[in-house]
Amino acid sequence: MRKIRVGTRGSRLAIWQTDFVINKLLELDDRLEIEKVIIKTTGDKFLDVALSRIGDKGLFIKEIEKELLDGSIDMAVHSMKDMPTRITEGLAIGAVLPRENSKDVLLSRDNRKLAELPVGAAVGTSSLRRKAQLLALRPDLNIVDLRGNIDTRIRRLQNGELDAIVLAAAGVIRLGYEELVAEDLEIIPAVGQGAIAVEIRDDDTDIRELVEKLDDRSTRLAIAGERAFLAALEGGCQIPIGCGGSVRDDFLTLEGLVSDLEGKQVFRSRLSGPAAEAEDLGRKLALELVSRGAGAVLEQIRIQEMGDE
């Protein structure tokens, strides 16, 4: 059997996720020979610039996909939320693993909850989606752009630079920081948040047959609905869009959100239906929000973006 080379980013969270996938593969067959290959991406090189200003088309995966396409690696492990809605030609998502908690969480000085933060508190986040929803709840907050890996962000909180930070619960749990969580936030997550994707070459049947054993149907269907929602809105890091899905008894519930940049116009709705119709449900939810006025907000943001270029 050939050696399997698995590509990943070099952050501690990315390594954790990759090791998790490798261990699951070894549980299936302990004879497998697997090598981890660390690849630096564009997103890793510009940690001092807001994501919304760099652009978001494959920011954390492009270099990894190049090595996958040229055969340097056999599969890649990604955070699902980093995957563009359109998969690169010649590649495929071979497996979506069972999802961790998909919520966002608040970490704060003195363990204060969002409602307990002082007026004008400095809250760090790199996400326009989080910023808009936080400002909708607390317009007085001072939202500070926060990049870097989870350890770096937590250090900035602990050294007193910030009053609070918002992170994805999944990363916090995977790296063992649960005791620092002040509150699970009731805001709409990013599409794919909390899930791990294994990307493969579309024509590599051996690797496909191996990794598809790791696939979790409920997670895959929920994320298919979320990604269809995002694709219908043509959204990305530059626009505050969120969508969270859950499957129960083959029934999918999606909750989606579109907001302006300051959280003053927020459109939010929920839709349920058969999980097998996940992509149709995602598109229907997007169209519903557009019809209620979200389309005008999205167009305004895009016009503003063009003016800033």
Number of C-alpha atoms within 10 A of each C-alpha: 6 7 11 16 18 25 28 27 24 16 16 15 19 19 18 15 23 26 16 14 21 20 14 16 18 14 11 14 11 10 10 15 13 16 14 17 17 15 15 16 18 14 19 17 10 13 13 11 15 18 20 15 12 14 13 17 15 20 17 23 24 17 17 26 23 13 16 22 18 10 12 15 23 21 30 26 27 24 22 22 18 21 23 19 21 10 12 16 9 13 17 17 23 23 23 28 24 17 20 16 15 21 19 23 22 22 28 23 17 11 17 17 17 21 9 9 19 12 12 13 18 20 25 27 21 21 21 25 27 25 24 25 26 23 17 18 14 17 16 14 19 18 23 16 18 22 19 16 15 17 14 12 18 22 12 16 19 15 10 10 12 22 23 28 24 25 23 20 22 21 25 22 14 14 14 10 15 15 10 16 20 18 16 17 18 10 18 22 24 29 29 28 26 23 22 26 25 25 28 26 24 16 11 14 10 8 17 20 11 14 22 15 15 18 18 14 16 23 22 23 23 28 29 24 31 31 27 23 32 25 18 17 20 12 20 22 20 20 23 25 30 26 30 25 27 21 21 11 8 14 17 22 21 23 20 26 26 30 25 23 21 17 22 14 15 20 19 19 15 15 15 18 15 15 24 16 15 28 21 17 24 30 19 17 28 25 16 19 20 18 11 12 14 23 16 13 19 22 11 12 17 15 11 11 14 8 8 8 6
